[in-house]
Amino acid sequence: MLKKATSLTLALSGLVMLVTSIVLYFGPAGHVGHFCRWSFWHLSRHHWGALHLNSGLLFCLAMIIHVWLNFRLLVAYVRKQKKGLPAIAVSLILTLYVCIGGYYELPPMGQFLNLARSLRIASIQKYGSPPYGAAAGFPALHIARYMGWDPRQSCAQLSQNSIILDTPDQPLSDLAQKNHTSVGRLLDIMCTHSNKGNLK
């Protein structure tokens, strides 16, 4: 019973990790994902990250139990391999290559890392980059003061660009949603240190 449950847990948690890894790989950069209203399957980047972490912990726990339950079989399997290159040597070489190759960006890890960088840059260009992680949850006036902008001028520039601000305490994320735009664009409009003018 325990062996079957452990094997099934390994398989299911590994499947969840596979899905979350793909979503996080192609999703926006971490600081951008927490800043914009991006979601996939109605889950934000924060929720995908939590799923990935928790499934990873479950996978590790199940793996430890699996090794403990099958330790004698694993040792016997390694000892029986006399001809050719032992499986353990192949596993070690492959694991070392992936780990060291990731550091030195050897193929194919280097290509995966370059694609990840391109995707991160694209997400920053699309959604903007926050002044700090939880910026989207704060009001426009608070952000303007934090950035050293003139709060009144920042709010005036929002109005000039057809952005409807209900109250001064309205969070940027709510403001972006109601005006069908991104938080990054709102920050571009609010910036009083630029000469962009109207950004319609």
C-alpha positions in Angstrom: 0.0 0.0 0.0 2.7 2.5 1.0 4.9 1.6 -2.0 1.9 2.1 -4.4 0.9 5.4 -2.8 4.5 6.6 -2.9 4.9 5.8 -6.6 1.6 7.4 -7.5 2.4 10.5 -5.5 5.8 10.7 -7.3 4.0 10.5 -10.7 1.3 13.0 -9.9 3.5 15.6 -8.1 6.0 15.2 -11.0 3.2 15.9 -13.5 2.1 19.0 -11.6 5.7 20.2 -11.5 6.0 19.7 -15.2 2.9 21.8 -15.9 3.9 24.6 -13.5 7.4 24.6 -14.9 6.1 25.2 -18.4 3.7 27.9 -17.3 6.3 29.7 -15.2 8.9 29.4 -18.0 6.6 31.0 -20.6 4.9 33.4 -18.2 6.1 36.9 -17.4 9.2 37.6 -15.2 8.7 37.1 -11.5 8.6 40.8 -10.4 6.4 41.6 -13.5 4.0 38.7 -12.9 3.3 39.9 -9.4 2.9 43.5 -10.6 0.5 43.0 -13.6 -2.8 41.3 -13.8 -1.4 38.3 -15.8 -3.1 35.0 -15.2 -3.3 31.6 -16.8 -6.3 29.2 -16.2 -7.5 31.9 -13.7 -4.4 31.6 -11.6 -1.9 34.4 -11.1 1.9 34.0 -11.2 1.9 33.9 -7.4 -0.5 30.9 -7.4 1.5 29.1 -10.1 4.7 29.7 -8.0 3.0 28.4 -4.9 1.8 25.3 -6.8 5.3 24.7 -8.2 6.9 25.0 -4.7 4.4 22.8 -2.9 4.4 20.1 -5.6 8.2 20.2 -5.5 8.3 19.6 -1.8 5.8 16.8 -2.1 7.9 15.2 -4.9 11.0 15.4 -2.7 9.3 13.8 0.2 7.9 11.0 -1.9 11.3 10.5 -3.5 13.0 10.1 -0.1 10.3 7.6 1.0 10.7 5.8 -2.4 14.4 5.5 -2.0 14.1 4.3 1.6 11.5 1.6 0.6 13.6 0.4 -2.3 17.1 1.0 -1.0 18.2 -2.7 -1.1 16.8 -3.1 -4.6 18.7 0.0 -5.8 22.0 -1.2 -4.3 21.5 -4.7 -5.7 20.7 -3.2 -9.2 23.9 -1.1 -9.1 26.1 -4.1 -8.0 24.7 -6.4 -10.8 25.8 -4.0 -13.6 29.2 -5.4 -14.5 29.3 -5.1 -18.3 29.4 -1.8 -20.1 29.0 1.6 -18.6 27.1 1.3 -15.3 23.7 3.1 -15.2 24.8 5.1 -12.1 27.8 6.5 -14.1 25.5 7.5 -16.9 23.1 9.2 -14.4 25.9 11.0 -12.7 27.5 12.2 -16.0 24.1 13.4 -17.3 23.2 15.2 -14.0 26.6 16.9 -13.8 26.5 18.0 -17.4 23.1 19.6 -16.9 24.1 21.3 -13.7 27.6 22.5 -14.9 26.3 23.2 -18.4 23.6 25.4 -17.0 26.3 27.5 -15.3 28.4 27.8 -18.4 25.4 27.9 -20.7 26.4 24.9 -22.7 24.0 23.4 -25.3 21.1 22.8 -24.9 20.9 24.6 -21.5 22.3 27.8 -23.0 19.5 27.9 -25.6 16.9 27.4 -23.0 18.3 30.2 -20.9 18.5 32.6 -23.8 14.9 31.9 -24.7 13.9 32.5 -21.1 15.7 35.9 -21.1 13.9 36.8 -24.3 10.6 35.9 -22.8 11.3 37.9 -19.7 12.4 41.0 -21.7 9.2 40.7 -23.8 7.0 40.5 -20.6 8.7 43.7 -19.3 8.1 45.5 -22.6 4.5 44.4 -22.6 3.5 45.0 -18.9 6.2 47.4 -17.7 8.4 47.0 -14.7 7.3 48.0 -11.2 9.2 50.4 -8.9 8.8 47.7 -6.2 7.1 44.3 -6.0 3.7 45.1 -4.6 3.3 48.5 -6.4 0.1 47.5 -8.2 -1.8 47.3 -4.9 -1.0 50.9 -3.9 -2.8 54.1 -4.9 -1.5 56.4 -7.7 -0.7 59.2 -5.2 1.3 56.8 -3.0 3.3 55.6 -6.0 3.9 59.2 -7.2 5.3 60.2 -3.8 7.5 57.1 -3.7 8.9 57.8 -7.1 9.5 61.5 -6.3 6.9 62.7 -8.8 4.5 65.6 -8.3 1.3 63.8 -7.1 -1.0 66.4 -8.5 0.7 66.6 -11.8 0.8 62.8 -12.1 -3.0 62.6 -11.5 -3.5 65.4 -14.0 -1.6 63.5 -16.6 -3.8 60.5 -16.0 -6.9 62.7 -16.7 -5.2 64.2 -19.8 -4.8 60.7 -21.2 -8.4 59.7 -20.6 -7.7 57.6 -17.5 -10.7 57.8 -15.1 -9.5 57.9 -11.5 -12.5 57.3 -9.2 -10.7 58.1 -5.9 -7.2 59.1 -4.9 -7.0 55.8 -2.9 -7.8 53.6 -5.9 -5.1 50.9 -6.3 -3.2 51.0 -9.6 -4.3 47.4 -10.5 -8.0 48.4 -10.1 -7.4 51.6 -12.0 -5.7 49.7 -14.9 -8.5 47.1 -15.0 -11.3 49.7 -15.1 -9.5 51.7 -17.8 -8.6 48.6 -19.9 -4.9 49.2 -19.8 -1.8 48.0 -18.0 -0.2 49.2 -14.8 3.0 49.8 -16.7 1.3 52.2 -19.1 -0.2 54.1 -16.1 3.3 54.5 -14.6 4.5 55.8 -18.0 1.7 58.4 -18.0 2.2 59.4 -14.4 6.0 60.0 -14.7 6.5 63.7 -14.3 10.2 63.5 -15.0 9.7 62.7 -18.7 8.6 64.9 -21.7 6.2 62.3 -23.1 3.2 64.4 -23.0 -0.1 62.7 -23.8 0.2 58.9 -24.4 -3.1 58.2 -26.0 
